[in-house]
Amino acid sequence: MRFRELAAISFYAWYLMLPPDAGEGRRLRFAPLSQWDLIETFDSQRACERMRSELIQKMLHTAMDTSLCVSSDDPNLKGSPHEPPVVGSATS
């Protein structure tokens, strides 16, 4: 891999996202990704997946198992009504 390609890859953020709430403890798993809730932002896929795994273990039998780690350049995020947070920041 060329240095330029490697440098370009490092600028992407990773978002831990949860499908929209459907009520009664259910989630709309097939909703467009642009409608999913942003939980936290990470600077690597590995960090995102690690946090996702930890949260699933800590929050057994919750909707956390429907969460996904999504790259900031994913075209399915287009049309999101909210601007994603700055890389490395946590959301409330």
C-alpha positions in Angstrom: 0.0 0.0 0.0 1.3 3.4 -0.9 1.9 6.1 1.8 -0.8 8.3 0.2 -3.4 5.6 0.4 -2.5 4.8 4.0 -2.7 8.4 5.0 -6.1 8.8 3.3 -7.5 5.8 5.3 -6.4 7.3 8.6 -8.7 10.3 8.2 -11.9 8.3 8.5 -13.7 8.2 11.7 -15.8 5.3 12.9 -19.3 5.7 14.5 -20.9 3.3 16.9 -24.6 3.6 15.9 -27.9 2.2 17.2 -31.0 1.7 15.1 -33.9 4.1 15.9 -36.2 3.2 18.8 -39.4 1.4 17.7 -40.9 1.4 21.2 -41.4 -1.5 23.6 -37.7 -2.3 23.6 -37.6 -2.9 19.9 -35.3 -1.2 17.3 -35.9 -0.4 13.6 -33.0 -2.5 12.3 -33.9 -1.9 8.7 -34.2 1.9 8.9 -31.8 3.9 6.7 -28.5 4.3 8.3 -28.9 8.1 8.2 -31.7 7.7 10.8 -29.7 5.7 13.3 -28.6 7.2 16.6 -24.9 8.0 17.0 -23.6 6.7 20.3 -19.9 7.5 20.1 -17.1 8.4 17.6 -13.8 6.5 17.3 -10.6 7.0 15.4 -10.4 3.4 14.3 -12.6 0.4 13.5 -10.8 -1.7 16.0 -11.6 0.8 18.8 -15.2 1.0 17.8 -15.6 -2.8 17.6 -13.9 -3.2 21.0 -16.3 -0.7 22.6 -19.3 -2.3 20.9 -18.3 -5.7 22.2 -17.7 -4.4 25.7 -21.1 -2.7 25.8 -22.9 -5.8 24.5 -21.3 -7.8 27.3 -22.2 -5.2 29.9 -25.7 -4.7 28.6 -27.0 -8.2 27.9 -30.5 -8.5 26.6 -30.7 -4.9 25.4 -30.8 -3.3 22.0 -27.0 -2.9 22.1 -26.6 -6.1 20.1 -28.3 -4.3 17.2 -25.5 -1.6 17.1 -23.0 -1.3 14.3 -19.6 0.3 13.7 -19.9 2.4 10.6 -17.1 4.3 8.7 -17.6 8.0 8.4 -17.3 7.6 4.6 -20.1 5.1 4.3 -22.4 6.4 1.6 -25.5 5.3 3.5 -24.9 8.0 6.1 -25.7 10.7 3.5 -28.8 12.7 4.3 -28.3 12.4 8.0 -30.2 15.2 9.8 -27.4 15.6 12.4 -23.7 16.4 11.9 -21.5 13.8 13.4 -19.3 14.9 16.3 -15.6 15.6 16.1 -13.5 12.4 16.0 -12.7 11.2 19.4 -15.5 12.9 21.2 -18.3 11.2 23.1 -21.9 11.9 22.7 -24.5 12.2 25.5 
